[in-house]
């Protein structure tokens, strides 16, 4: 074979990772990330929640999405998207995470302290079960 033919054959052959091994590693990391918070040690919980999540994301991207063998601009597009997402979060988070502010209205369930999970059927009605929005033509049988 000529050198040009040998190079093209070498470029076409791509080493595929052992998917079963990667799957087992991901399962072990899942078990660690579930068991970590059970120790109730804050630093262990944070490490198992976020640290292992980053490792699992890296394994998935590298081995299943094949980013390491893709064209270089694909990695740049992914990094650029990640930067824009972080910029959006950094810009929106200060407003969204504040409990109050100008032109900021809390939802009714948050103002009244009603637990909407306790009785989701009446969650929209407030504490006493009925709001003022129904008027006098509200049906007697309780239907809406």
C-alpha positions as CSV (number, residue, x, y, z in Angstrom):
1,X,0.0,0.0,0.0
2,X,1.1,3.5,-0.6
3,X,1.6,6.0,2.2
4,X,-1.5,8.0,1.2
5,X,-3.7,4.9,1.2
6,X,-2.4,3.7,4.6
7,X,-3.1,7.2,6.1
8,X,-6.7,7.2,4.9
9,X,-7.3,3.7,6.2
10,X,-5.8,4.8,9.6
11,X,-8.1,7.9,9.7
12,X,-11.2,5.9,8.9
13,X,-10.5,3.4,11.7
14,X,-11.8,4.9,14.9
15,X,-11.3,3.1,18.2
16,X,-14.6,2.6,19.9
17,X,-14.7,2.5,23.7
18,X,-15.9,-0.5,25.6
19,X,-19.5,0.6,26.1
20,X,-20.3,-2.0,28.7
21,X,-17.3,-0.9,30.9
22,X,-18.5,2.8,30.6
23,X,-22.0,1.7,31.5
24,X,-20.8,-0.1,34.6
25,X,-18.7,2.9,35.6
26,X,-21.7,5.2,35.2
27,X,-23.8,2.8,37.4
28,X,-21.2,2.7,40.1
29,X,-21.0,6.5,40.1
30,X,-24.8,6.6,40.3
31,X,-24.8,4.4,43.4
32,X,-22.1,6.6,45.0
33,X,-24.1,9.8,44.2
34,X,-27.2,8.3,45.7
35,X,-25.5,6.9,48.8
36,X,-23.3,10.0,49.4
37,X,-26.1,12.2,50.8
38,X,-27.2,9.5,53.2
39,X,-24.1,10.1,55.2
40,X,-25.6,13.6,56.0
41,X,-22.2,15.3,55.8
42,X,-22.6,18.5,53.7
43,X,-19.2,18.4,51.9
44,X,-19.7,14.7,51.0
45,X,-23.2,15.5,49.7
46,X,-21.9,18.4,47.6
47,X,-19.0,16.3,46.2
48,X,-21.2,13.4,45.3
49,X,-24.0,15.5,43.9
50,X,-22.0,17.9,41.7
51,X,-18.5,16.3,41.4
52,X,-19.8,13.0,40.3
53,X,-22.3,14.7,38.0
54,X,-19.5,16.4,36.2
55,X,-17.5,13.2,35.8
56,X,-20.6,11.3,34.5
57,X,-21.3,14.2,32.0
58,X,-17.7,14.0,30.8
59,X,-17.9,10.2,30.3
60,X,-21.2,10.5,28.3
61,X,-19.9,13.4,26.1
62,X,-16.6,11.7,25.4
63,X,-17.7,8.1,24.9
64,X,-21.3,8.2,23.7
65,X,-21.4,11.6,21.9
66,X,-17.9,11.2,20.4
67,X,-17.0,14.8,20.9
68,X,-13.3,13.8,21.1
69,X,-13.3,12.6,17.5
70,X,-15.6,15.3,16.0
71,X,-14.4,18.3,14.1
72,X,-12.8,20.9,16.3
73,X,-15.6,23.5,15.7
74,X,-18.2,21.2,17.3
75,X,-16.4,21.5,20.6
76,X,-16.2,25.3,20.2
77,X,-19.9,25.4,19.5
78,X,-20.6,23.4,22.6
79,X,-18.3,25.6,24.7
80,X,-19.9,28.7,23.3
81,X,-23.4,27.4,24.1
82,X,-22.3,26.7,27.6
83,X,-20.9,30.2,28.1
84,X,-24.1,31.8,26.8
85,X,-26.2,29.6,29.1
86,X,-24.1,30.6,32.1
87,X,-24.3,34.3,31.1
88,X,-28.1,34.0,30.8
89,X,-28.3,32.4,34.2
90,X,-26.0,35.1,35.7
91,X,-28.1,37.8,34.2
92,X,-31.5,36.4,35.2
93,X,-30.7,34.8,38.6
94,X,-30.4,38.0,40.7
95,X,-33.9,39.1,39.7
96,X,-35.6,35.7,39.8
97,X,-34.1,34.5,43.1
98,X,-35.1,37.6,45.1
99,X,-38.2,37.1,47.2
100,X,-39.4,40.8,46.7
101,X,-38.6,43.9,44.6
102,X,-40.3,46.6,42.6
103,X,-43.0,45.3,40.3
104,X,-42.5,41.9,41.8
105,X,-45.6,40.0,42.8
106,X,-45.5,36.7,44.7
107,X,-47.9,34.1,43.7
108,X,-51.0,33.9,45.9
109,X,-50.1,30.5,47.3
110,X,-46.8,31.9,48.5
111,X,-48.3,35.0,50.1
112,X,-51.0,33.1,52.0
113,X,-48.7,30.2,53.0
114,X,-51.1,27.6,51.6
115,X,-49.6,24.3,51.0
116,X,-50.7,23.5,47.4
117,X,-49.5,19.9,47.7
118,X,-51.9,19.2,50.7
119,X,-55.1,19.7,48.6
120,X,-54.3,20.4,45.0
121,X,-58.1,20.5,44.2
122,X,-58.5,23.7,46.2
123,X,-55.1,25.2,45.7
124,X,-56.3,27.9,43.4
125,X,-59.0,29.0,45.9
126,X,-56.8,30.2,48.7
127,X,-57.0,29.3,52.4
128,X,-60.8,29.3,52.8
129,X,-61.5,27.2,49.7
130,X,-63.1,29.9,47.6
131,X,-61.9,33.2,46.2
132,X,-63.7,36.4,45.3
133,X,-63.3,35.8,41.6
134,X,-66.4,33.6,41.2
135,X,-69.1,36.1,41.9
136,X,-72.7,35.3,43.0
137,X,-73.5,33.0,40.1
138,X,-71.3,30.2,41.6
139,X,-73.1,26.9,41.5
140,X,-74.5,25.6,44.7
141,X,-73.3,22.0,44.2
142,X,-69.7,23.1,44.3
143,X,-69.0,22.6,40.6
144,X,-67.0,25.2,38.7
